[in-house]
Amino acid sequence: MLRKIRTILAAVFFVLITLLFLDFTGTLHHWFSWLAKIQFLPAVMALNVVVVVALLLLTLVFGRIYCSIICPLGVFQDILARFHRKKNHYSYSKEVRWLRYPVLVVFIIAAVAGIGSLFQLLAPYSAYGRIATMIFQPVWKFGNNVLAVIAERADSYAFYSVDVWMKSLPVFIIAAVTLVVLFVLAWRGGRTYCNTICPVGTILSFFARFSFLKIHFDTDKCKNCSMCSKNCKAACIDYKNHTVDYSRCVVCGNCIDSCKFGALKYSIRASQSSKTGETNEASPIDTSKRSFLIASALVSTAALAQKKEKLMDGGLAEIEDKVAPARQTPLTPPGSLSFDHFAQRCTGCQLCVSECPNEVLRPSSDLMHLMLPVMSYEQGHCRPECTRCSEVCPAGAILKVDKKEKSSIQIGHAVWIKKNCVPITDEVECGNCARHCPTGAIEMVPLDENNEESPMIPAINEAACIGCGACEYVCPSRPFSAIYVEGHEVHKKI
């Protein structure tokens, strides 16, 4: 029953966490956002002592079940391993200490030194978040759009079409490479990544050695058939010497399920017969057929974002896509307090990117903060009434804010670029920026006060501007907006 229970729990956790990244409607996070907050590294970064202590106690009691049930990357490796059609193909191997512990040291140094790109690259939950956001979500949205077309022809509004676009090519490539590496390692060796590269697995391994419940051999019943080793995806069972490397064991239950002689059991301590040679009666082992893992249609290899064609004037003219301005200071979401605070706490899981309904957040292209979410307003603007990113952030990088509080947080200020403004370049009236400013920080004034025919241009009250980007988004100037938002290193309330 151990394997069946573990499989069911792992499937439930994995599907729900994956849906958090895929859901673009913003409904699931109200019920399941806690699943992101019980991940080990986000809990550490959020200084959530209760969760961290609970996970460590869970490991001390049951072993590394966090890796086989709660961690989505760990469960994902089990799914990828099932693509190997050959049964009983694993074997025991010694711990790769020369790689495992240096990776942990590098990870800790990167976290302390603030090297966000390296820290986020090694973080397991963040690695899966990138795969889900950059690869799975576009596929999910594309499938939704297909259903939307079908529903439209049937005069139904059950589905609606959404944009599918490339948020960051470098991060997409990183996610694709990670997926390929995981597939190869899982297909060949099961939990190789989990037990040699993953820093969280290495940290938990120190506690798993002293776990209360462990898998033990009954040497009198063992026939040295090697089936336990051949079914151990963690490669931690040495059937010849009847030993288990508890630092790598994730308590998946495969060994117990595959043993036909009842020589393995998950208990508090080894049986007396394995210690003194006396034979004890063992409890019957459930040897029923393996249960199937809940099917998931979420796995795919890659998906390129489709480019949506934008038309105006009845389809007679095509609007040129906007290009992001070169901001001196990156824009970070309200609630992140400052760029430094955000960079220090963020694990790069991309959950806020996948959940943003306004398509404002996307991974940074800066090498030092390559996977750090930043704001840009080519696809939309940060609506004052939306607080979803602060609600879903599990690491405390974006503190939770309410709608009233968000409307008073200044994350940046608008800057006008005279050479791009259409009243000057095209000699036409505009005023889009002033009409759409939610705080009234922009007013249209004549370029020349002494000339009645002078074009009207925007005048910005920086003290009232909150940096929401509505002006930048609606500006008709292409490819660069005539007005853009410059970020503030430290946010303030106005």
C-alpha positions as CSV (number, residue, x, y, z in Angstrom):
1,M,0.0,0.0,0.0
2,L,3.0,2.3,0.5
3,R,3.6,2.8,-3.2
4,K,-0.1,3.2,-4.0
5,I,-0.6,5.9,-1.3
6,R,2.5,7.7,-2.4
7,T,1.5,7.6,-6.1
8,I,-2.0,9.0,-5.4
9,L,-0.7,11.8,-3.2
10,A,2.1,12.6,-5.7
11,A,-0.4,12.7,-8.6
12,V,-2.8,15.0,-6.8
13,F,0.0,17.4,-5.7
14,F,1.6,17.4,-9.1
15,V,-1.6,18.1,-11.1
16,L,-2.8,20.9,-8.8
17,I,0.6,22.6,-8.8
18,T,0.9,22.4,-12.5
19,L,-2.6,23.8,-12.9
20,L,-1.5,26.8,-10.8
21,F,1.0,27.6,-13.6
22,L,-1.4,26.9,-16.5
23,D,-4.5,28.6,-15.1
24,F,-4.9,32.0,-16.9
25,T,-8.3,32.7,-15.4
26,G,-7.0,33.5,-11.9
27,T,-9.5,31.2,-10.1
28,L,-7.4,28.3,-8.9
29,H,-5.0,30.3,-6.9
30,H,-7.8,31.2,-4.4
31,W,-7.9,27.5,-3.4
32,F,-4.5,26.0,-4.2
33,S,-1.9,28.8,-3.8
34,W,-0.8,27.2,-0.5
35,L,0.7,24.4,-2.6
36,A,3.3,26.8,-3.8
37,K,4.0,28.2,-0.3
38,I,4.8,24.7,1.1
39,Q,7.7,24.3,-1.4
40,F,11.0,24.2,0.6
41,L,13.0,27.0,-1.1
42,P,10.2,29.5,-1.4
43,A,9.4,28.9,2.3
44,V,13.0,29.5,3.2
45,M,13.1,32.7,1.2
46,A,9.8,33.9,2.7
47,L,11.2,33.1,6.2
48,N,8.2,30.9,6.7
49,V,9.6,29.1,9.8
50,V,6.4,27.1,10.3
51,V,6.6,25.5,6.9
52,V,10.4,24.9,7.0
53,V,10.3,23.3,10.4
54,A,7.2,21.2,9.3
55,L,9.1,19.9,6.2
56,L,12.2,19.1,8.2
57,L,10.1,17.2,10.9
58,L,8.3,15.4,8.1
59,T,11.7,14.3,6.7
60,L,12.9,13.2,10.2
61,V,9.8,11.0,10.6
62,F,9.1,9.6,7.1
63,G,12.3,10.2,5.2
64,R,12.5,12.2,1.9
65,I,8.8,12.0,1.0
66,Y,8.9,15.7,0.2
67,C,10.9,14.8,-2.9
68,S,8.5,12.0,-4.0
69,I,5.2,13.7,-3.2
70,I,5.3,17.5,-2.7
71,C,8.1,18.6,-5.0
72,P,6.7,18.9,-8.6
73,L,10.2,18.4,-10.2
74,G,10.6,15.2,-8.3
75,V,7.3,13.8,-9.4
76,F,8.0,15.0,-12.9
77,Q,11.1,12.9,-13.0
78,D,9.0,9.8,-12.1
79,I,6.7,10.6,-15.0
80,L,9.5,11.0,-17.4
81,A,11.1,7.8,-16.2
82,R,8.0,5.9,-17.2
83,F,8.8,6.5,-20.8
84,H,11.5,3.8,-20.5
85,R,9.6,0.7,-21.6
86,K,12.2,-1.7,-20.3
87,K,11.3,-3.0,-16.9
88,N,13.7,-3.6,-14.0
89,H,16.5,-1.5,-15.7
90,Y,17.9,0.3,-12.7
91,S,20.9,-0.7,-10.6
92,Y,22.7,0.4,-7.5
93,S,25.4,3.1,-7.7
94,K,27.4,4.9,-5.1
95,E,26.7,8.4,-4.0
96,V,28.3,10.9,-6.4
97,R,29.7,13.1,-3.6
98,W,32.2,15.0,-5.8
99,L,29.3,16.5,-7.7
100,R,26.5,16.5,-5.1
101,Y,28.1,18.6,-2.3
102,P,30.0,21.1,-4.5
103,V,26.7,21.9,-6.2
104,L,25.1,22.6,-2.8
105,V,28.1,24.8,-1.9
106,V,27.8,26.8,-5.2
107,F,24.1,27.1,-4.6
108,I,24.5,28.6,-1.1
109,I,27.3,30.9,-2.3
110,A,25.0,32.1,-5.1
111,A,22.2,32.8,-2.7
112,V,24.4,34.7,-0.3
113,A,26.2,36.6,-3.0
114,G,23.0,37.6,-4.7
115,I,23.8,35.8,-8.0
116,G,20.1,35.3,-8.8
117,S,20.5,33.6,-12.2
118,L,22.7,30.8,-10.8
119,F,20.5,30.4,-7.7
120,Q,17.3,30.2,-9.7
121,L,18.8,27.8,-12.2
122,L,19.6,25.3,-9.5
123,A,16.4,25.7,-7.5
124,P,14.1,22.6,-8.3
125,Y,10.7,24.3,-7.9
126,S,11.9,27.2,-10.0
127,A,13.2,24.8,-12.7
128,Y,9.7,23.2,-12.9
129,G,8.0,26.6,-12.9
130,R,10.0,27.7,-15.9
131,I,9.1,24.5,-17.8
132,A,5.4,24.9,-16.9
133,T,5.3,28.6,-17.7
134,M,7.4,28.7,-20.8
135,I,6.5,25.4,-22.4
136,F,3.4,23.9,-20.9
137,Q,1.3,27.1,-20.6
138,P,1.6,28.1,-24.3
139,V,0.5,24.6,-25.3
140,W,-2.4,24.8,-22.8
141,K,-3.4,28.2,-24.1
142,F,-3.2,27.0,-27.7
143,G,-5.5,24.2,-26.9
144,N,-7.9,26.6,-25.2
145,N,-7.9,28.8,-28.3
146,V,-8.8,25.8,-30.5
147,L,-11.7,25.1,-28.2
148,A,-12.6,28.8,-28.3
149,V,-12.9,28.7,-32.1
150,I,-15.0,25.5,-31.9
151,A,-17.3,27.1,-29.2
152,E,-17.6,30.3,-31.3
153,R,-18.9,28.4,-34.2
154,A,-21.4,26.7,-32.0
155,D,-22.5,30.1,-30.6
156,S,-21.1,29.2,-27.2
157,Y,-19.1,31.4,-24.8
158,A,-17.7,28.5,-22.7
159,F,-14.2,29.4,-23.9
160,Y,-12.5,32.6,-24.9
161,S,-9.4,33.2,-26.9
162,V,-6.2,34.4,-25.2
163,D,-2.9,35.7,-26.5
164,V,0.0,33.2,-26.9
165,W,3.3,35.0,-27.1
166,M,7.0,34.5,-26.3
167,K,7.7,36.1,-23.0
168,S,11.4,35.5,-23.1
169,L,13.4,33.6,-25.7
170,P,16.5,33.0,-23.4
171,V,14.4,31.7,-20.6
172,F,12.4,29.5,-23.0
173,I,15.7,28.0,-24.2
174,I,16.8,27.4,-20.6
175,A,13.5,25.7,-19.9
176,A,13.7,23.6,-23.0
177,V,17.3,22.5,-22.2
178,T,16.3,21.7,-18.6
179,L,13.4,19.6,-19.9
180,V,15.7,17.6,-22.3
181,V,18.3,17.1,-19.5
182,L,15.6,15.9,-17.1
183,F,14.2,13.5,-19.7
184,V,17.6,12.0,-20.5
185,L,18.6,11.6,-16.8
186,A,15.2,10.2,-15.8
187,W,15.0,7.9,-18.7
188,R,18.4,6.4,-18.0
189,G,18.7,6.6,-14.3
190,G,15.4,7.7,-12.7
191,R,16.3,10.1,-9.9
192,T,19.8,11.0,-11.0
193,Y,19.0,14.8,-11.1
194,C,17.2,14.6,-7.7
195,N,20.2,12.9,-6.0
196,T,23.2,14.5,-7.6
197,I,22.2,18.1,-8.6
198,C,19.2,19.2,-6.7
199,P,20.3,21.3,-3.7
200,V,17.1,20.8,-1.8
201,G,17.5,17.0,-2.1
202,T,21.0,17.3,-0.7
203,I,19.8,19.4,2.2
204,L,17.0,17.0,3.1
205,S,19.4,14.1,2.8
206,F,21.2,15.2,6.0
207,F,17.9,14.8,7.9
208,A,16.7,11.7,6.0
209,R,19.7,9.7,7.4
210,F,18.1,9.9,10.9
211,S,14.5,9.4,9.8
212,F,12.2,7.6,12.2
213,L,10.7,5.3,9.5
214,K,13.0,3.6,7.0
215,I,13.0,0.8,4.6
216,H,14.8,-2.2,6.1
217,F,15.9,-5.7,4.9
218,D,14.9,-9.0,6.5
219,T,18.0,-10.9,5.6
220,D,16.4,-14.3,6.3
221,K,13.8,-13.7,3.7
222,C,16.0,-12.0,1.1
223,K,17.0,-14.3,-1.8
224,N,19.3,-11.8,-3.4
225,C,17.1,-11.7,-6.5
226,S,18.1,-8.0,-7.1
227,M,14.6,-7.0,-8.0
228,C,14.6,-4.2,-5.3
229,S,17.8,-2.6,-6.8
230,K,16.4,-3.0,-10.4
231,N,13.3,-1.1,-9.4
232,C,14.9,1.6,-7.3
233,K,14.9,4.9,-9.2
234,A,17.2,6.5,-6.6
235,A,19.8,3.8,-7.2
236,C,20.3,3.6,-3.4
237,I,19.7,-0.1,-2.6
238,D,22.7,-2.4,-2.4
239,Y,21.0,-5.8,-2.4
240,K,24.3,-7.7,-2.0
241,N,25.1,-6.1,1.3
242,H,21.4,-5.6,2.3
243,T,21.9,-1.8,2.8
244,V,19.9,1.3,1.8
245,D,21.4,4.7,1.3
246,Y,18.8,6.7,3.3
247,S,20.3,10.0,2.2
248,R,19.1,9.2,-1.4
249,C,16.0,7.1,-0.7
250,V,12.8,9.0,-1.5
251,V,10.5,6.4,0.0
252,C,8.7,5.7,-3.3
253,G,7.8,2.1,-2.3
254,N,8.9,0.5,-5.6
255,C,11.3,-1.9,-3.9
256,I,8.7,-3.1,-1.4
257,D,6.2,-3.6,-4.2
258,S,8.6,-5.5,-6.4
259,C,9.9,-7.9,-3.7
260,K,8.2,-11.2,-4.0
261,F,9.6,-12.6,-0.8
262,G,8.5,-9.9,1.7
263,A,12.1,-9.2,2.6
264,L,11.6,-5.4,2.6
265,K,9.4,-3.3,4.8
266,Y,8.9,0.3,5.8
267,S,9.2,0.4,9.6
268,I,10.7,2.0,12.7
269,R,13.7,-0.3,12.8
270,A,15.1,-3.4,11.2
271,S,13.7,-6.7,12.2
272,Q,15.4,-8.8,14.9
273,S,16.3,-11.5,12.3
274,S,18.4,-9.0,10.3
275,K,20.3,-8.1,13.5
276,T,20.7,-11.4,15.4
277,G,19.9,-14.0,12.8
278,E,16.6,-15.0,14.5
279,T,13.6,-15.5,12.2
280,N,10.6,-13.4,12.8
281,E,7.2,-13.6,11.2
282,A,6.8,-10.8,8.8
283,S,3.5,-9.1,8.1
284,P,2.1,-9.9,4.7
285,I,3.2,-7.6,1.9
286,D,0.7,-6.3,-0.7
287,T,2.0,-7.7,-4.0
288,S,-0.9,-6.5,-6.1
289,K,-0.3,-5.2,-9.6
290,R,1.1,-1.7,-9.9
291,S,-1.5,1.1,-10.0
292,F,-1.3,3.5,-12.9
293,L,-0.3,7.1,-12.3
294,I,-3.0,9.6,-13.0
295,A,-2.8,10.5,-16.7
296,S,-1.6,14.0,-17.4
297,A,-1.9,15.8,-20.7
298,L,0.4,18.6,-19.4
299,V,3.7,17.1,-20.7
300,S,5.1,18.1,-24.1
301,T,8.5,18.8,-25.5
302,A,8.3,22.4,-26.7
303,A,5.9,25.0,-28.0
304,L,6.7,28.2,-29.8
305,A,4.4,31.1,-29.1
306,Q,2.2,32.1,-32.0
307,K,2.3,35.7,-33.1
308,K,-1.1,37.4,-33.1
309,E,-1.8,39.6,-36.0
310,K,-3.1,43.0,-35.0
311,L,-5.3,44.9,-37.4
312,M,-7.0,48.3,-37.5
313,D,-9.1,50.3,-39.9
314,G,-11.1,47.3,-41.0
315,G,-7.9,45.2,-41.6
316,L,-6.4,47.7,-44.1
317,A,-3.4,48.5,-41.9
318,E,-1.1,46.5,-39.7
319,I,0.0,47.9,-36.4
320,E,3.7,47.6,-35.8
321,D,4.6,45.8,-32.6
322,K,6.0,47.9,-29.7
323,V,9.6,47.6,-28.6
324,A,10.4,47.7,-24.9
325,P,12.3,50.9,-23.9
326,A,15.7,50.7,-22.3
327,R,14.8,51.4,-18.7
328,Q,17.7,52.5,-16.4
329,T,16.0,50.8,-13.4
330,P,13.8,47.7,-14.0
331,L,10.2,47.9,-12.9
332,T,9.2,45.4,-10.2
333,P,5.6,44.7,-9.0
334,P,3.9,46.7,-6.2
335,G,4.6,44.9,-3.0
336,S,8.2,44.1,-3.9
337,L,9.4,47.1,-1.9
338,S,12.5,47.6,-4.0
339,F,14.5,46.0,-6.7
340,D,17.1,44.8,-4.3
341,H,14.5,43.2,-2.0
342,F,12.8,41.6,-5.0
343,A,16.1,40.2,-6.4
344,Q,17.1,38.8,-3.0
345,R,13.9,37.0,-2.2
346,C,12.7,35.9,-5.7
347,T,13.3,32.2,-6.6
348,G,12.4,32.7,-10.3
349,C,9.6,30.2,-10.2
350,Q,7.7,32.3,-12.8
351,L,4.3,31.7,-11.0
352,C,3.6,35.5,-11.0
353,V,4.5,35.6,-14.7
354,S,2.1,32.8,-15.6
355,E,-0.7,34.3,-13.3
356,C,-0.4,37.9,-14.5
357,P,-3.8,38.6,-16.3
358,N,-2.4,41.8,-17.9
359,E,0.6,40.2,-19.6
360,V,2.8,42.7,-17.8
361,L,5.3,40.4,-16.1
362,R,8.0,38.6,-18.0
363,P,11.5,37.2,-17.2
364,S,14.3,39.7,-17.3
365,S,16.9,39.6,-20.1
366,D,19.6,40.9,-17.9
367,L,22.4,38.3,-17.4
368,M,22.7,38.7,-13.7
369,H,19.0,38.6,-13.2
370,L,18.1,36.5,-16.2
371,M,15.0,34.7,-14.8
372,L,13.9,37.5,-12.4
373,P,10.3,38.7,-13.4
374,V,10.2,42.4,-14.4
375,M,7.4,44.5,-15.7
376,S,7.0,45.9,-19.3
377,Y,4.0,47.4,-21.0
378,E,4.0,46.2,-24.6
379,Q,1.1,43.8,-24.1
380,G,-0.8,45.5,-21.3
381,H,-0.6,47.7,-18.2
382,C,-0.6,47.0,-14.5
383,R,-4.2,47.7,-13.5
384,P,-4.6,49.3,-10.1
385,E,-7.3,46.9,-9.1
386,C,-5.3,43.7,-9.8
387,T,-3.2,42.3,-6.9
388,R,-2.8,38.7,-8.2
389,C,1.0,38.6,-8.3
390,S,1.2,39.6,-4.6
391,E,-1.4,36.9,-3.8
392,V,0.5,34.0,-5.5
393,C,4.1,34.8,-4.7
394,P,5.3,32.0,-2.4
395,A,8.7,33.4,-1.5
396,G,7.8,36.7,0.0
397,A,9.5,38.6,-2.9
398,I,6.1,40.3,-3.5
399,L,4.4,41.1,-0.3
400,K,0.6,40.9,-0.3
401,V,-1.1,44.2,-0.9
402,D,-4.8,45.1,-1.2
403,K,-6.4,47.1,-4.0
404,K,-6.5,50.4,-2.0
405,E,-2.9,50.1,-1.0
406,K,-1.7,49.2,-4.5
407,S,-3.2,52.4,-5.9
408,S,-0.9,54.4,-3.7
409,I,2.4,52.6,-4.3
410,Q,4.7,54.4,-6.7
411,I,6.9,51.9,-8.5
412,G,8.1,54.4,-11.2
413,H,7.2,57.5,-13.0
414,A,6.3,58.4,-16.6
415,V,8.8,60.1,-18.9
416,W,7.8,61.9,-22.1
417,I,9.9,61.5,-25.3
418,K,9.2,64.5,-27.5
419,K,10.6,63.1,-30.8
420,N,8.2,60.1,-30.7
421,C,5.0,62.0,-29.8
422,V,2.4,61.8,-32.7
423,P,1.0,65.4,-32.2
424,I,4.5,66.6,-33.2
425,T,5.6,63.9,-35.7
426,D,2.3,63.5,-37.5
427,E,0.6,66.8,-36.5
428,V,-2.6,65.0,-35.2
429,E,-4.4,65.3,-32.0
430,C,-3.9,62.4,-29.5
431,G,-4.2,62.7,-25.7
432,N,-4.5,58.9,-25.2
433,C,-2.0,59.0,-22.2
434,A,-4.0,61.7,-20.4
435,R,-7.4,60.0,-21.0
436,H,-6.3,56.6,-19.7
437,C,-4.2,57.7,-16.7
438,P,-6.0,56.2,-13.6
439,T,-4.4,58.8,-11.2
440,G,-4.8,61.9,-13.3
441,A,-1.1,62.5,-13.3
442,I,-1.0,63.5,-17.0
443,E,-2.5,66.7,-18.4
444,M,-2.5,67.9,-22.0
445,V,-1.0,71.3,-22.4
446,P,0.0,73.4,-25.5
447,L,3.6,73.0,-26.6
448,D,3.8,76.7,-27.1
449,E,1.6,78.7,-24.7
450,N,1.8,81.8,-27.0
451,N,0.5,80.0,-30.1
452,E,-3.2,79.0,-30.2
453,E,-2.5,76.4,-32.9
454,S,0.3,74.8,-31.0
455,P,-0.1,71.0,-30.6
456,M,-1.2,69.6,-27.3
457,I,1.4,67.5,-25.5
458,P,1.4,65.6,-22.2
459,A,2.6,67.2,-19.0
460,I,3.4,64.7,-16.2
461,N,3.0,65.2,-12.5
462,E,5.6,62.8,-11.2
463,A,4.3,63.1,-7.6
464,A,0.9,61.7,-8.7
465,C,2.2,59.0,-11.1
466,I,2.3,55.4,-9.7
467,G,4.0,53.9,-12.8
468,C,1.1,51.6,-13.8
469,G,2.1,51.9,-17.5
470,A,-1.4,52.7,-18.9
471,C,0.1,55.7,-20.7
472,E,2.9,53.7,-22.2
473,Y,0.6,50.9,-23.3
474,V,-2.1,53.0,-25.1
475,C,0.5,55.3,-26.7
476,P,0.0,54.9,-30.5
477,S,3.6,55.7,-31.4
478,R,5.5,52.8,-32.9
479,P,7.8,51.0,-32.4
480,F,8.8,53.1,-29.3
481,S,6.2,54.8,-27.2
482,A,6.3,58.6,-26.8
483,I,5.8,58.1,-23.1
484,Y,7.3,55.3,-21.0
485,V,7.7,54.4,-17.3
486,E,11.1,54.6,-15.6
487,G,11.4,52.3,-12.6
488,H,12.3,53.4,-9.0
489,E,14.9,51.4,-7.1
490,V,12.9,51.9,-3.9
491,H,9.1,52.1,-4.0
492,K,7.2,54.6,-2.0
493,K,3.6,55.4,-1.0
494,I,2.0,58.6,-2.3
